Amino acid sequence: MADAHLRLEHIRIVSERTVFIPHVFANARQDGTWEAWIEFQPEGGGSGCATERETTQPNFAAVEYWAQGLEPVYFEGAFERAVALASRNSSR
């Protein structure tokens, strides 16, 4: 479970007629830094997919700054990574 999260309403990823909204989740680590990943959740509910760690930042404010600076093309690549990871995990 994440310690904090940001919902990025201004970004939409469309795949196979489903609209996904990215959420950036973050956890505080034992060393005081924060790690963050992106989860893509279908707009109408249902199963989504998530990336592995996308960044490590010194604090949550830095995670917010990082997330707000991401361009739509970054989320497109992150979505592809998340789908590939979900595919690999389901085949195990």
C-alpha positions in Angstrom: 0.0 0.0 0.0 1.2 3.5 -0.9 1.9 6.2 1.6 0.7 8.9 -0.8 -0.7 9.3 -4.3 -1.5 11.8 -7.0 -4.3 11.4 -9.6 -3.3 13.1 -12.8 -6.7 14.0 -14.3 -5.2 15.9 -17.2 -3.6 12.8 -18.8 -5.6 10.1 -20.6 -4.2 6.9 -22.2 -6.6 5.2 -24.6 -6.0 1.5 -25.3 -8.4 -0.8 -27.0 -11.3 1.6 -26.4 -10.6 1.9 -22.7 -9.5 5.2 -21.1 -6.8 4.9 -18.4 -6.0 7.6 -15.9 -2.5 7.5 -14.4 -2.0 7.7 -10.7 1.4 8.3 -9.2 1.9 6.3 -6.0 4.8 6.8 -3.6 6.2 5.2 -0.5 8.6 6.5 2.1 11.7 4.3 2.3 13.6 3.4 5.5 16.5 5.8 4.4 14.0 8.7 4.3 13.8 8.9 0.5 10.6 8.3 -1.5 10.1 5.8 -4.3 7.3 6.3 -6.8 5.6 4.3 -9.5 2.6 4.8 -11.9 -0.6 2.9 -11.9 -3.0 3.1 -14.8 -6.6 2.7 -13.7 -9.6 2.4 -16.2 -11.8 5.4 -16.0 -14.9 3.3 -15.4 -13.3 1.0 -12.9 -11.8 -2.5 -13.3 -8.3 -3.9 -13.4 -5.4 -1.7 -14.2 -1.7 -2.1 -14.4 1.4 -0.6 -12.8 5.0 0.1 -13.5 7.9 -0.9 -11.3 9.6 2.0 -9.6 9.9 5.0 -11.9 11.9 7.3 -9.6 13.4 7.8 -6.2 13.3 11.3 -4.7 14.5 12.9 -1.5 10.9 13.7 -0.2 7.3 13.7 -1.3 7.4 17.3 -2.5 10.1 16.2 -5.0 7.8 13.3 -6.1 5.0 15.8 -6.7 7.4 18.1 -8.7 8.7 15.1 -10.7 5.1 13.9 -11.5 3.8 17.3 -12.5 6.7 17.8 -14.9 6.1 14.6 -16.9 4.9 15.0 -20.5 2.2 12.9 -22.0 4.7 10.9 -24.0 6.3 9.7 -20.8 3.0 8.3 -19.6 2.6 6.5 -23.0 5.9 4.8 -22.5 5.1 4.0 -18.8 1.8 2.5 -19.9 3.6 0.2 -22.3 6.0 -0.8 -19.6 3.1 -1.5 -17.2 1.2 -3.6 -19.7 4.4 -5.6 -20.5 5.0 -6.1 -16.8 1.4 -7.3 -16.2 1.8 -9.7 -19.2 5.0 -11.1 -17.8 3.5 -11.5 -14.3 0.4 -13.2 -15.6 2.4 -15.8 -17.5 4.2 -17.0 -14.4 
